[in-house]
Amino acid sequence: MKPSIFPMMAALLLVAVIPAFAAKVDTVSTWSAAMKKNIPAVVITPDNAGNTPLPVVYLLHGYSGNYADWVKKVPEVSALADKYNMIIVCPDGGFSSWYWNSPADKSYQYETYVSEELVKWVDGKYKTIANPKGRAITGLSMGGHGALYLGMRHQDVYGAAGSMSGGVDIRPFPKNWDMSKRLGTYAEEPKRWEEHTVMNQLHLLTGGSLALVIDCGTEDFFFGVNEKLHAELAYRNIPHDYLVRPGAHNWVYWGNAIQYQLLYMHRFFGN
């Protein structure tokens, strides 16, 4: 089955030229009771927010990054918040959290922080559509893994989940990106690795239970695991959009990919 960009995605119409934007970009401090510390986040609110409740997209950064990465590296994200009239929240996921509740390090409880504590804080501070029909999550690399992992495990929170160049199966990379610090080594803790990879969350899905959009470049070192995820989702008859095009694991690719992701989320919210 050849991957294709569906007509919905083809309708992007070259968003490379984006009009000037006036979205409000705030850096906020949020309290995590699970980790007993304040954690920063960026919140982008559209200029034309008004009093109407708005949908929210949680946008996750990658390994070694932080909450400010997206607005610094892809400032057009603010224009897209205006274009689609949505709130975008960029949490801080730590240097190498992988957005898990780490069983090896109790100071890393980012599943609870992002999907419970931060969501509750945002819904309390902003006028949001506070249910899965108005809430989505996506991210790049480590954040692509995190978005799918959290989306699949918290379908009562998110209605849509996406991934850009995501590390969607951690098992082929047992010595990389500090994952053993969060889970223990694969040799010593194989059960933890099996339980904490996106590939082993698919049993939580039923057809249409979570809208999914997955994007990876053909030169990316995560391309192989994304191909396998796509094949497994297709085998299980789980609807999803799967985008493939030339590109590597870098900000040039992600600056393009985020436009497809937010278009997808906008269409999901509209439906």
Backbone bond lengths (Angstrom), bond angles and torsions (degrees), N, CA, C in turn:
res aa  C-N    CA-C-N  psi(-1)  N-CA   C-N-CA  omega(-1)  CA-C   N-CA-C  phi
1 M - - - 1.463 - - 1.516 109.29 -
2 K 1.319 117.06 115.93 1.449 121.38 -176.29 1.519 110.55 -79.39
3 P 1.328 118.11 133.40 1.448 120.12 175.69 1.522 110.46 -66.27
4 S 1.298 115.83 146.38 1.452 119.09 -179.67 1.510 109.58 -146.15
5 I 1.310 114.43 156.50 1.460 119.65 172.97 1.518 106.69 -91.87
6 F 1.306 116.45 116.70 1.449 121.09 -175.47 1.531 110.16 -68.91
7 P 1.322 116.38 162.16 1.468 118.87 -178.69 1.514 113.08 -52.64
8 M 1.324 117.19 -35.18 1.455 119.56 178.54 1.512 110.90 -57.41
9 M 1.339 116.55 -41.12 1.447 120.71 -179.17 1.533 110.78 -75.57
10 A 1.322 116.09 -34.48 1.457 119.32 179.37 1.521 111.00 -62.78
11 A 1.353 114.98 -21.94 1.462 119.79 -178.50 1.513 113.29 -77.36
12 L 1.300 117.36 8.13 1.467 120.08 -178.37 1.516 111.85 -61.10
13 L 1.341 117.05 -32.36 1.462 122.64 174.39 1.522 112.68 58.15
14 L 1.300 115.73 45.42 1.456 121.67 171.27 1.516 112.72 51.50
15 V 1.301 115.69 71.85 1.460 120.69 -178.39 1.527 110.82 -75.25
16 A 1.332 117.16 11.42 1.462 120.37 -179.46 1.520 110.83 -57.81
17 V 1.333 117.04 -33.09 1.455 120.32 176.60 1.514 107.26 -97.11
18 I 1.317 115.91 106.07 1.461 121.28 -174.76 1.525 108.32 -114.60
19 P 1.308 118.19 134.44 1.458 119.79 -179.13 1.518 111.89 -65.54
20 A 1.324 114.77 161.69 1.461 120.12 178.62 1.516 109.62 -57.10
21 F 1.326 115.49 143.87 1.446 118.45 -175.54 1.519 110.62 -121.50
22 A 1.329 113.88 157.60 1.463 119.64 179.91 1.513 110.56 -131.11
23 A 1.337 117.05 21.38 1.463 120.34 178.74 1.524 109.84 -59.20
24 K 1.312 115.24 149.44 1.465 121.02 -179.47 1.524 109.05 -92.13
25 V 1.321 116.18 126.19 1.459 122.24 -179.56 1.527 108.51 -112.42
26 D 1.322 116.22 113.68 1.467 121.93 -178.51 1.519 110.19 -117.02
27 T 1.323 115.80 141.93 1.463 120.97 167.77 1.521 107.30 -100.62
28 V 1.327 115.64 123.93 1.459 121.14 -175.48 1.525 109.44 -119.48
29 S 1.309 115.46 161.92 1.463 121.50 175.63 1.520 108.01 -115.72
30 T 1.321 115.88 128.55 1.464 120.61 -177.44 1.521 109.43 -123.14
31 W 1.306 116.10 145.28 1.461 121.08 -176.75 1.527 110.45 -94.68
32 S 1.326 115.90 131.09 1.457 121.03 172.93 1.519 109.15 -107.90
33 A 1.323 116.30 111.38 1.464 119.84 175.65 1.526 110.49 -68.53
34 A 1.346 115.77 -31.68 1.465 119.60 -178.79 1.519 111.95 -64.87
35 M 1.343 116.45 -33.31 1.467 120.55 -178.53 1.524 113.03 -111.97
36 K 1.329 115.15 -1.93 1.469 121.68 175.61 1.525 112.00 54.74
37 K 1.336 115.16 50.65 1.458 119.86 177.37 1.528 109.58 -160.13
38 N 1.336 115.49 160.09 1.449 121.49 173.26 1.523 109.30 -84.34
39 I 1.323 115.81 139.24 1.457 121.80 -177.69 1.530 108.04 -128.54
40 P 1.340 117.54 130.98 1.466 119.59 -179.81 1.522 112.25 -79.78
41 A 1.315 114.69 158.66 1.462 122.28 174.22 1.523 108.06 -152.71
42 V 1.316 116.33 156.36 1.458 122.18 170.42 1.519 107.86 -102.44
43 V 1.321 116.26 134.18 1.464 121.63 175.39 1.527 107.87 -122.34
44 I 1.322 115.60 122.28 1.466 122.21 178.93 1.523 107.82 -107.21
45 T 1.329 116.09 120.05 1.463 120.57 177.48 1.520 109.06 -113.93
46 P 1.329 117.67 136.81 1.464 119.95 -177.08 1.514 112.39 -68.82
47 D 1.315 115.12 154.64 1.457 121.41 -178.09 1.521 111.93 -64.00
48 N 1.326 116.30 -34.67 1.468 120.42 -176.12 1.517 111.77 -99.78
49 A 1.325 117.23 37.30 1.468 121.37 -175.01 1.525 112.17 -60.55
50 G 1.328 118.21 -47.80 1.455 120.78 -179.26 1.515 111.77 63.87
51 N 1.318 116.04 -151.55 1.468 121.79 -179.35 1.523 113.08 -104.39
52 T 1.317 116.73 3.65 1.459 120.30 -178.95 1.525 109.61 -80.68
53 P 1.330 118.73 133.08 1.467 120.13 175.64 1.524 111.00 -58.61
54 L 1.332 115.59 137.16 1.461 121.23 -174.54 1.524 111.84 -113.55
55 P 1.333 116.87 151.32 1.460 120.20 172.34 1.528 110.46 -72.90
56 V 1.313 115.76 158.72 1.464 121.76 -177.51 1.520 109.61 -127.87
57 V 1.329 116.13 133.69 1.462 122.22 171.47 1.526 108.14 -112.93
58 Y 1.317 116.49 124.91 1.462 122.59 174.04 1.526 107.58 -91.42
59 L 1.337 115.31 122.04 1.461 121.96 -171.33 1.531 109.13 -117.16
60 L 1.325 116.62 112.11 1.465 122.57 -169.93 1.526 111.90 -97.27
61 H 1.319 115.72 144.17 1.465 121.95 177.77 1.523 110.90 -89.00
62 G 1.323 115.70 175.22 1.446 121.47 -177.51 1.520 113.31 -99.03
63 Y 1.332 114.65 -177.00 1.468 122.76 179.33 1.532 109.98 -56.29
64 S 1.303 116.48 136.10 1.467 126.99 179.44 1.528 112.96 69.86
65 G 1.340 117.06 4.77 1.452 120.21 179.45 1.516 112.03 -93.69
66 N 1.334 115.22 -165.32 1.461 119.94 177.63 1.525 110.20 -155.90
67 Y 1.312 115.71 -179.40 1.461 123.32 -174.30 1.526 113.60 -59.24
68 A 1.343 118.03 -24.58 1.464 121.11 -175.74 1.523 113.24 -90.22
69 D 1.323 118.01 -5.41 1.464 120.44 -173.55 1.519 113.22 -55.77
70 W 1.320 116.19 -48.14 1.459 118.58 -173.34 1.529 112.39 -64.17
71 V 1.316 117.92 -44.50 1.471 118.51 -177.21 1.524 111.65 -73.96
72 K 1.325 117.25 -24.13 1.469 119.96 177.74 1.523 111.94 -81.87
73 K 1.317 116.94 -42.93 1.462 121.01 -174.31 1.528 112.19 -87.13
74 V 1.326 116.83 -29.76 1.470 121.22 -179.33 1.530 108.28 -133.40
75 P 1.331 117.49 71.87 1.469 119.32 -176.73 1.521 113.63 -61.11
76 E 1.351 117.61 -17.19 1.463 120.43 177.06 1.525 112.63 -62.89
77 V 1.319 117.16 -14.57 1.466 120.27 177.11 1.525 110.43 -55.10
78 S 1.325 117.07 -37.56 1.463 120.29 179.06 1.524 111.37 -63.63
79 A 1.328 116.33 -38.70 1.458 120.13 177.61 1.518 110.95 -64.31
80 L 1.320 116.57 -35.90 1.460 120.06 179.78 1.522 111.43 -70.27
81 A 1.336 117.52 -32.25 1.468 119.95 173.69 1.517 110.31 -61.19
82 D 1.344 116.48 -40.70 1.460 120.88 176.07 1.525 111.31 -67.80
83 K 1.321 116.31 -45.89 1.467 121.31 -175.81 1.520 111.46 -58.57
84 Y 1.336 115.79 -42.56 1.462 120.39 -174.74 1.528 112.86 -102.89
85 N 1.335 116.88 3.27 1.457 122.38 177.01 1.532 111.30 51.71
86 M 1.330 114.96 55.90 1.458 121.58 -179.96 1.530 109.76 -132.39
87 I 1.311 115.87 155.33 1.459 121.96 171.61 1.525 107.92 -88.58
88 I 1.329 116.95 135.94 1.462 121.84 176.39 1.519 108.15 -118.57
89 V 1.315 116.27 126.51 1.464 122.26 -179.51 1.526 108.93 -115.51
90 C 1.317 116.32 124.58 1.471 122.18 179.27 1.529 108.28 -110.59
91 P 1.319 117.53 97.56 1.468 119.96 -179.05 1.524 111.50 -75.63
92 D 1.308 115.62 161.74 1.459 120.04 168.16 1.527 107.99 -92.23
93 G 1.332 115.10 122.73 1.456 120.08 -178.44 1.508 113.51 -105.61
94 G 1.340 116.42 17.18 1.457 118.85 -178.74 1.520 111.13 73.76
95 F 1.315 115.84 169.68 1.465 122.13 -176.88 1.519 111.36 -64.26
96 S 1.342 116.23 -37.21 1.474 118.96 -173.07 1.521 112.06 -153.99
97 S 1.326 116.87 47.58 1.468 119.69 -175.51 1.521 112.70 -78.20
98 W 1.347 116.48 -29.53 1.465 122.45 -170.13 1.527 111.78 57.07
99 Y 1.325 115.51 13.66 1.466 123.26 175.81 1.523 112.62 60.81
100 W 1.327 115.50 31.22 1.456 122.01 174.14 1.527 110.52 -97.13
101 N 1.317 116.03 162.66 1.461 122.18 155.70 1.526 105.49 -86.66
102 S 1.307 116.52 101.23 1.458 119.96 -172.08 1.528 111.30 -67.78
103 P 1.339 117.51 125.93 1.466 119.88 175.19 1.525 112.56 -78.05
104 A 1.347 116.14 -11.81 1.466 120.50 -178.23 1.519 113.04 -100.81
105 D 1.342 117.14 -19.26 1.464 121.25 -175.47 1.524 108.21 -141.87
106 K 1.303 117.31 102.52 1.462 121.90 -174.50 1.525 112.76 -68.44
107 S 1.327 117.55 -9.70 1.463 119.51 175.94 1.532 111.45 -82.23
108 Y 1.312 117.57 -4.02 1.464 122.83 177.67 1.532 109.10 -115.84
109 Q 1.314 115.35 91.25 1.463 121.66 -179.46 1.529 108.69 -125.10
110 Y 1.325 115.35 60.81 1.463 120.25 -170.31 1.524 113.97 -83.85
111 E 1.308 118.56 -18.06 1.465 119.05 172.11 1.527 109.61 -64.81
112 T 1.313 116.10 -47.06 1.465 120.44 177.67 1.518 111.06 -63.93
113 Y 1.328 116.57 -43.21 1.467 119.37 -177.87 1.525 111.79 -61.87
114 V 1.325 117.82 -53.23 1.465 120.49 -173.67 1.525 111.42 -70.22
115 S 1.315 117.73 -47.76 1.467 120.59 -169.51 1.524 114.23 -90.09
116 E 1.323 117.29 -10.60 1.465 119.41 177.25 1.527 111.06 -121.77
117 E 1.317 116.66 -63.31 1.467 119.93 -171.88 1.530 112.09 -67.81
118 L 1.331 117.46 -47.68 1.468 119.52 -177.64 1.526 111.32 -69.64
119 V 1.328 117.21 -42.64 1.468 119.77 178.64 1.528 110.24 -58.60
120 K 1.316 116.98 -44.15 1.470 120.26 178.90 1.523 110.72 -62.85
121 W 1.328 116.99 -40.92 1.470 121.21 -179.98 1.530 110.38 -63.87
122 V 1.322 117.50 -46.67 1.464 121.25 -178.90 1.522 110.58 -62.86
123 D 1.327 117.54 -44.52 1.462 120.21 180.00 1.526 111.85 -65.07
124 G 1.342 116.56 -26.63 1.456 120.27 178.45 1.515 113.86 -80.50
125 K 1.355 117.23 -24.07 1.462 121.55 -175.05 1.526 113.51 -100.95
126 Y 1.321 117.03 -23.83 1.463 121.10 -174.79 1.522 109.95 -125.65
127 K 1.327 115.07 159.08 1.463 120.24 179.50 1.533 107.38 -84.98
128 T 1.316 115.93 97.59 1.452 121.80 -172.81 1.525 111.49 -118.21
129 I 1.321 115.47 162.55 1.466 121.57 167.12 1.525 105.02 -85.33
130 A 1.300 116.16 97.63 1.470 121.57 -166.81 1.525 112.27 -88.84
131 N 1.338 115.52 57.91 1.461 120.91 174.39 1.529 107.74 -157.05
132 P 1.323 118.77 169.97 1.469 120.24 -174.90 1.528 114.80 -60.10
133 K 1.327 118.12 -24.22 1.457 119.64 178.96 1.524 112.22 -68.15
134 G 1.335 115.98 -17.88 1.458 120.30 -179.66 1.515 112.85 -121.15
135 R 1.322 116.60 23.99 1.470 118.72 -176.31 1.526 109.92 -141.61
136 A 1.341 116.07 131.54 1.457 121.88 -179.41 1.521 109.41 -139.72
137 I 1.340 115.96 164.93 1.457 121.67 -179.06 1.519 109.47 -143.91
138 T 1.330 116.44 138.14 1.453 122.34 176.72 1.515 109.03 -153.02
139 G 1.325 116.37 171.30 1.457 119.20 -179.58 1.513 111.09 -178.59
140 L 1.330 115.25 176.45 1.461 121.30 -178.88 1.523 110.70 -112.98
141 S 1.332 116.02 142.80 1.463 123.81 172.83 1.531 111.35 55.54
142 M 1.336 118.62 -115.07 1.460 120.83 173.73 1.526 110.22 -54.93
143 G 1.338 116.30 -37.17 1.459 120.61 178.52 1.512 113.34 -72.08
144 G 1.350 117.37 -27.07 1.462 119.90 173.96 1.510 110.54 -67.97
145 H 1.343 115.46 -42.83 1.474 119.46 172.37 1.530 109.29 -58.38
146 G 1.331 116.09 -49.43 1.459 120.31 -176.03 1.516 112.54 -60.29
147 A 1.337 117.17 -41.12 1.462 120.16 -177.69 1.522 111.43 -65.25
148 L 1.331 117.02 -43.58 1.461 119.06 178.98 1.526 111.27 -70.38
149 Y 1.314 116.37 -41.06 1.466 121.22 179.40 1.533 110.38 -60.15
150 L 1.327 116.41 -48.91 1.463 120.22 -179.52 1.530 111.07 -70.45
151 G 1.332 116.97 -40.23 1.448 119.55 -179.51 1.515 112.10 -61.53
152 M 1.326 116.26 -43.44 1.461 119.88 -179.28 1.523 112.12 -68.67
153 R 1.307 116.52 -34.85 1.460 120.92 -176.53 1.522 113.40 -85.70
154 H 1.332 116.78 -13.71 1.472 120.58 -176.73 1.524 109.59 -132.79
155 Q 1.303 116.30 60.43 1.459 120.27 -179.42 1.526 112.04 -73.16
156 D 1.314 116.98 -9.99 1.461 120.76 171.52 1.523 111.23 -80.93
157 V 1.340 116.73 -9.43 1.466 122.23 179.84 1.524 110.85 -106.16
158 Y 1.335 117.01 -48.34 1.457 122.54 -174.68 1.530 110.83 -111.62
159 G 1.323 115.28 138.71 1.451 119.97 174.67 1.514 113.23 -96.89
160 A 1.340 116.95 -17.44 1.461 121.47 -179.32 1.517 108.79 -143.68
161 A 1.328 115.35 148.25 1.463 120.90 178.79 1.523 109.09 -143.06
162 G 1.332 115.73 144.40 1.454 120.62 -179.13 1.513 111.55 -137.14
163 S 1.317 114.77 169.15 1.458 121.35 -179.70 1.512 109.53 -149.35
164 M 1.331 116.23 136.37 1.460 123.24 173.01 1.521 108.09 -120.19
165 S 1.323 116.86 117.14 1.475 121.78 -179.95 1.526 110.62 53.25
166 G 1.300 116.82 40.62 1.461 120.95 -171.75 1.520 113.67 -76.65
167 G 1.340 114.75 144.61 1.464 120.39 171.54 1.515 109.23 -81.78
168 V 1.321 115.79 71.55 1.465 121.40 -166.66 1.530 113.33 -78.23
169 D 1.325 117.24 -9.79 1.463 120.73 169.94 1.519 107.29 -138.02
170 I 1.321 116.31 113.50 1.470 120.77 -174.29 1.524 112.44 -81.67
171 R 1.312 117.95 -17.99 1.463 120.88 -169.09 1.528 114.80 -64.42
172 P 1.331 120.47 -30.42 1.463 118.84 176.52 1.531 114.35 -73.58
173 F 1.336 117.65 -2.95 1.466 121.05 -173.67 1.535 111.03 -127.15
174 P 1.327 118.90 56.60 1.471 120.85 -170.33 1.525 115.12 -68.15
175 K 1.340 117.73 -16.50 1.467 120.04 -177.06 1.517 112.80 -112.71
176 N 1.313 116.47 13.22 1.462 119.91 -173.66 1.521 113.13 -107.81
177 W 1.319 113.81 152.78 1.468 124.42 164.15 1.529 114.30 55.21
178 D 1.318 116.82 34.75 1.472 122.61 173.16 1.530 113.96 62.48
179 M 1.315 117.87 16.27 1.464 118.27 -178.14 1.527 111.87 -64.46
180 S 1.322 116.85 -32.40 1.468 118.91 179.78 1.525 111.67 -67.05
181 K 1.346 117.20 -23.55 1.468 119.63 176.04 1.525 111.12 -69.34
182 R 1.310 117.08 -27.47 1.466 121.53 -177.82 1.531 112.08 -92.48
183 L 1.346 116.81 -27.02 1.466 120.07 -174.48 1.522 113.67 -118.00
184 G 1.339 118.49 -13.00 1.458 120.74 -163.86 1.521 107.79 86.11
185 T 1.299 117.64 167.14 1.458 119.28 -178.39 1.529 110.93 -70.44
186 Y 1.312 115.45 153.08 1.470 120.04 179.12 1.526 110.40 -62.47
187 A 1.330 116.66 -36.51 1.465 120.29 179.88 1.524 111.99 -63.80
188 E 1.341 116.25 -38.42 1.464 120.59 -176.64 1.524 113.48 -90.52
189 E 1.331 116.74 -26.72 1.470 120.69 -175.47 1.532 111.30 -130.86
190 P 1.327 117.82 56.79 1.473 118.76 -177.10 1.528 113.09 -60.64
191 K 1.323 117.72 -33.84 1.470 120.28 -178.76 1.532 110.87 -63.02
192 R 1.328 115.99 -40.76 1.467 118.88 177.93 1.521 111.26 -62.01
193 W 1.304 118.11 -43.04 1.458 121.49 179.84 1.525 111.00 -64.11
194 E 1.306 116.68 -39.09 1.458 119.54 177.46 1.526 111.51 -65.93
195 E 1.307 116.67 -36.65 1.464 121.18 -177.26 1.524 113.13 -78.28
196 H 1.338 117.69 -19.75 1.457 120.65 -172.88 1.523 113.89 -109.52
197 T 1.325 118.10 12.58 1.459 120.11 176.04 1.526 110.12 -100.23
198 V 1.321 116.47 143.59 1.464 121.02 179.22 1.528 111.15 -55.57
199 M 1.312 116.68 -39.59 1.467 120.50 -176.36 1.527 112.95 -56.79
200 N 1.314 116.90 -25.96 1.462 119.65 -179.73 1.530 113.34 -101.21
201 Q 1.334 116.15 19.35 1.467 120.76 173.00 1.532 111.54 -104.92
202 L 1.319 116.66 -1.37 1.470 119.38 -170.91 1.524 113.04 -66.88
203 H 1.319 116.65 -22.75 1.471 118.87 177.87 1.525 111.68 -65.34
204 L 1.331 117.02 -16.11 1.464 120.70 179.36 1.524 112.27 -78.06
205 L 1.333 116.47 -12.72 1.457 120.97 -175.54 1.518 111.59 -94.24
206 T 1.309 115.05 145.11 1.462 121.81 165.64 1.518 106.47 -124.87
207 G 1.305 117.04 162.25 1.456 120.23 -176.61 1.519 112.76 -53.55
208 G 1.325 116.77 117.13 1.453 121.03 177.71 1.514 115.52 81.19
209 S 1.331 118.80 3.25 1.468 119.87 -178.08 1.521 112.00 -71.95
210 L 1.335 117.14 -26.65 1.465 122.29 -179.98 1.523 107.17 -144.00
211 A 1.328 116.99 122.57 1.460 120.54 176.78 1.528 108.57 -71.21
212 L 1.334 117.12 132.11 1.461 121.55 -172.61 1.525 110.93 -128.72
213 V 1.341 115.63 134.12 1.459 121.29 172.41 1.525 107.98 -134.26
214 I 1.332 116.07 123.26 1.462 122.36 -173.11 1.522 108.10 -125.60
215 D 1.337 116.83 132.60 1.458 122.62 -170.36 1.521 108.64 -137.95
216 C 1.344 116.88 130.03 1.465 118.92 177.19 1.524 109.90 -154.38
217 G 1.333 116.12 141.62 1.452 121.64 178.16 1.521 112.12 -80.27
218 T 1.322 115.88 151.09 1.461 120.50 -175.45 1.532 112.98 -71.67
219 E 1.326 117.69 -17.83 1.472 120.51 177.76 1.522 112.22 -98.57
220 D 1.309 117.20 7.80 1.463 121.72 -177.71 1.528 110.11 -80.95
221 F 1.346 116.67 142.09 1.469 119.13 177.71 1.517 112.39 -68.95
222 F 1.338 118.74 -12.00 1.454 122.34 173.68 1.533 112.45 -95.63
223 F 1.323 117.92 5.67 1.464 119.62 -176.65 1.530 111.65 -61.11
224 G 1.312 117.09 -41.99 1.466 120.36 -178.20 1.512 112.97 -60.67
225 V 1.339 117.62 -43.59 1.470 119.22 -178.83 1.530 110.94 -72.35
226 N 1.331 117.13 -28.96 1.461 119.09 175.72 1.529 111.09 -70.14
227 E 1.332 116.94 -38.03 1.459 120.34 175.37 1.532 110.76 -60.20
228 K 1.322 116.02 -41.91 1.467 119.82 179.86 1.524 111.55 -67.69
229 L 1.331 116.46 -38.48 1.465 119.10 177.40 1.521 110.25 -63.61
230 H 1.313 116.60 -44.86 1.471 120.61 178.11 1.532 110.93 -58.38
231 A 1.331 116.35 -44.93 1.470 120.36 -179.34 1.526 111.28 -64.25
232 E 1.319 116.99 -39.80 1.462 119.92 -178.90 1.530 110.97 -70.05
233 L 1.327 117.13 -39.26 1.467 120.32 176.45 1.533 110.25 -62.98
234 A 1.326 116.39 -42.11 1.462 120.24 178.24 1.526 110.58 -63.88
235 Y 1.322 117.48 -42.08 1.462 121.78 179.39 1.530 110.94 -60.51
236 R 1.339 115.80 -36.72 1.459 120.35 -178.76 1.530 112.34 -86.79
237 N 1.321 117.36 3.61 1.471 122.09 -179.43 1.525 112.06 60.49
238 I 1.325 115.95 38.20 1.459 121.31 176.10 1.524 108.26 -94.84
239 P 1.328 118.55 114.36 1.474 120.15 -179.63 1.526 111.00 -60.41
240 H 1.319 116.40 139.13 1.456 121.56 177.00 1.514 108.84 -165.25
241 D 1.327 115.77 154.08 1.456 121.52 170.85 1.527 107.66 -97.08
242 Y 1.317 116.13 133.68 1.465 121.03 -177.83 1.525 108.34 -128.70
243 L 1.322 116.15 116.34 1.458 121.95 -176.07 1.523 109.83 -110.90
244 V 1.318 116.18 129.80 1.457 122.38 177.91 1.522 108.09 -134.31
245 R 1.319 116.65 134.26 1.459 121.52 175.14 1.526 107.79 -158.43
246 P 1.311 118.79 165.63 1.467 119.91 178.81 1.524 110.91 -58.10
247 G 1.320 116.17 138.85 1.450 120.42 178.92 1.505 111.76 160.17
248 A 1.330 115.91 157.82 1.455 122.54 -177.42 1.525 109.99 -115.55
249 H 1.317 114.98 -170.72 1.461 122.56 -175.64 1.526 108.65 -89.77
250 N 1.338 116.39 78.14 1.461 118.96 -174.78 1.526 110.70 -155.72
251 W 1.328 114.58 172.24 1.459 120.09 -175.28 1.519 113.01 -70.53
252 V 1.322 118.07 -23.70 1.456 119.19 174.58 1.534 109.25 -60.76
253 Y 1.323 115.29 -45.56 1.469 119.71 179.26 1.524 111.02 -65.69
254 W 1.328 117.03 -47.04 1.464 119.93 -175.55 1.521 112.40 -67.69
255 G 1.348 116.89 -32.32 1.456 119.55 176.81 1.520 112.24 -63.23
256 N 1.328 116.28 -28.94 1.454 121.19 174.54 1.526 110.75 -82.56
257 A 1.327 115.98 -44.40 1.466 120.74 -174.85 1.522 112.72 -61.97
258 I 1.339 117.76 -34.85 1.463 119.55 -176.30 1.522 111.06 -63.75
259 Q 1.320 116.90 -27.52 1.460 119.37 178.86 1.531 110.98 -67.12
260 Y 1.321 117.09 -39.43 1.461 120.86 176.37 1.527 110.90 -68.51
261 Q 1.319 115.34 -40.83 1.466 119.18 -178.24 1.527 111.40 -62.48
262 L 1.327 116.70 -46.48 1.465 118.80 -176.60 1.519 111.59 -73.62
263 L 1.332 117.74 -29.72 1.461 119.36 171.75 1.526 109.86 -62.21
264 Y 1.324 116.17 -44.80 1.465 120.85 178.81 1.529 110.40 -59.05
265 M 1.339 116.55 -46.14 1.470 120.15 -179.34 1.529 110.84 -64.48
266 H 1.310 116.09 -39.69 1.465 120.17 177.97 1.528 110.89 -60.85
267 R 1.325 116.43 -43.47 1.464 119.96 178.40 1.534 110.51 -66.22
268 F 1.332 116.26 -38.20 1.473 119.74 176.77 1.526 110.22 -61.01
269 F 1.324 117.55 -47.21 1.472 120.55 -179.68 1.521 110.75 -61.92
270 G 1.332 116.80 -37.70 1.461 120.69 -179.54 1.510 113.70 -66.47
271 N 1.342 114.97 -28.03 1.461 118.98 -178.51 1.517 112.64 -86.31
